Amino acid sequence: MEDSTVKIAEVVNVGDVVTLNTVLIGTSGTIVKVNGEGKIRRRLFDMGLTPGAEVFLRKKAPLGDPLEITLRGYELSLRKDEAQYVEIKVTDVPASSEGENK
């Protein structure tokens, strides 16, 4: 990404493919692709972030970094700059954006 600021997806629908760092709390999805090269990609794979894995965004820190996701039955914290490499196909969206304030 050219800019360190990331725009949050305004409207994310079921079936959309987006990066993990742009979704709202409560969003579920299936990993379709892990971008990046070298050490970062290997690190993400080692943490279980592989294509086909189901993920759920549980919460975000007050300033949005890090993110906490549920993956393969455990909770994992990721930095936003790590999450930007993970593309997911959205399978469920939160009922409202109220969860962002929790």
SULHU-V950445 format. One record per run of one state. SS is the DSSP state (hx for helix, st for strand, lp for the rest). FROM is the first residue (numbers start at 0). TO is the last residue. If there is no record, write none. Layout:
ss-><SS SS>
from-><FROM FROM>
to-><TO TO>
This chain:
ss-><lp st hx lp st lp hx lp st lp st lp st lp hx lp st lp hx lp>
from-><0 16 19 22 27 34 37 46 53 60 66 71 73 78 79 83 85 92 96 101>
to-><15 18 21 26 33 36 45 52 59 65 70 72 77 78 82 84 91 95 100 101>
